[in-house]
Amino acid sequence: MIKDSLRVLANSHVSNRIFACIINKEKVSPRDPVELAFEQIASRFDHYLARLYNQNNTQRGIIIFDKSTYETTIQGLATNFRTIGHSWGVLRNLSEVPLFLDSKASRLIQLADLVAYSIFRKYEHGDTQFFSIIENRFDQVGGIKHGLCEKL
């Protein structure tokens, strides 16, 4: 069932992209890995939207999370990234602050959980059976995967 669900994403519209960040907590210490991951994902998603904008596609984006204890932290970071900026500039293409939904109420969040699980299986256990289904859906241009950040 996991593979069938991931194939729905793999076979979906070409514009559907994945953004993820894999972090080795020990190597990024003392930085907060949640803050680092959000900065990476938000900036990469913003750059993707900027590329679309430069092609006269003016849609804006929204980041949706599963409910978590990090909601307050991420909301604050998003506000700062839009006003003060992050390590590479200011977020310009998000239409809203990140939204948090309970995965029990959203199939889209359940799919995101499966994507996260497939990434976890690959990087934690070397099991690529799920990751291989979706690996081509990470945002990429010119053979460079911008949608996958590895801080290993």
N, C-alpha and C positions, 0 to 999 in steps of 0.2 A: 504494500500500500504506500510506503514511503516513496519508493521509486516511481510509482504511478503518479503520485502527487507532485513530485519534482519534475516529472515529464510535462505536466501541465504548464509549469513555468518555462521549461526548456523549449516547448513548442508554441509559446505564446507570441504575441506581436513583437516584432524585432526591436521596438523601442523600449521594451521592458528590460531594465538593467538591474544588476545586483551590486551593492556596495557593502564591503565588510572589512573589518580590521582584526587581525590576529596578533595578540600581544603576549609576550613572555613577561609576566609581572616582575620577575627578578631583574631582568635586563633594563626595564624602564624605571625602576625604583630610583629615587623616591617619588617620581611623578605618579599621579593617580591614573591607573590604567583606564578607568571609565572616561575620565576627562580626555585623555589622549585619544582613545578610540572615537569618541564623539567628535573631537576636533578633526581627525582624519576623515571620518565618514562625511561629516557636514561639508567640509571644504571640497572634498572630491565630488560630492553630489552637486554642489554649487558650481564647480568648474564644468561639469557635464551640462548643466542647464545653461551656462554661459556659452558653451559650444553650440547648443541648439539656438540660442538667441542670435549668435553670429550667422546662423543659417536662416534667419528670419522666422524662426519658430519661437514665439515669445511666451510660451507657457512658463509658469512658475511651478515650484515644487513644494512638497510637504513631506516631512519626516514623521513617521508613525512608529511608536514603540509599544511593546507589550508593557502592561502595568509593572512598575518596579519601584523599589525604594529610592532609586536615583532620580525620580521625576523632578524634584526641586532643584537638584544639582544641574541636570541637563537643561531645564528651563532657564536657569540663570546663565549657563554657558551660552545658550542660543541667543539670549538677549545681548550678552557681551559681544559675541561674534558678529552680530548685526550692527552694533553701535561702535564699539571700541576696536573690534577686529580679533583675528586669530593670528597664528604664526605666519600666514601667507596673505593676509589681507582681510577684507570685510565680506561677510556673506551678503549677496545682493539679490539672489534669485529665489529665495524661499518666500512663500506667500503667507506663512503663518508660523507661530512658534510650534515646536514639536508637540504632537498629540500622543496621548497614552490611552490605549484600549486594552481591555481584558481579552486575552486570547480565547477565552471560552465564548466570547461574543462575536468574534471576527475570524472568518476563514482566511483572510489575508494575513493576519498575524499568525495563525496556525501554520500557514505556508512559510512565513518568515522563520518560525521556530524550526521547521524542517530544514530550511536552508542553513540555519545556524548549526543544527545537529550534523548536517553533512560536512560542514567546515570543521567542526569539532572532531568528528571521526577521522577526517584526513590528517589533521595536524596533531592530534593527541594519540592516535592509534595507527596511523599509516593506512587506514582503510579508505580507499577511494571509490568504493562501489556507489555511493550516493553523490559525492562531489563531482565525479566524472560526468554525471547527467547535466549538471548546471554550470560547469566551469566556463563554458563559452558565453554565459549570460552576464559575467562581470563586465562593467563598463571598460571598453578598450578602444584605442585608436592607434593605428599604425603598428599593431602587434604589441603595444604596451598596455598592460592591464592597470588602468587607473582606478578601477573599482575594487581592487584587492590590495590592502595594505598589510605588509608583514613586518612586525617589529619583534623578530625572533632573536 
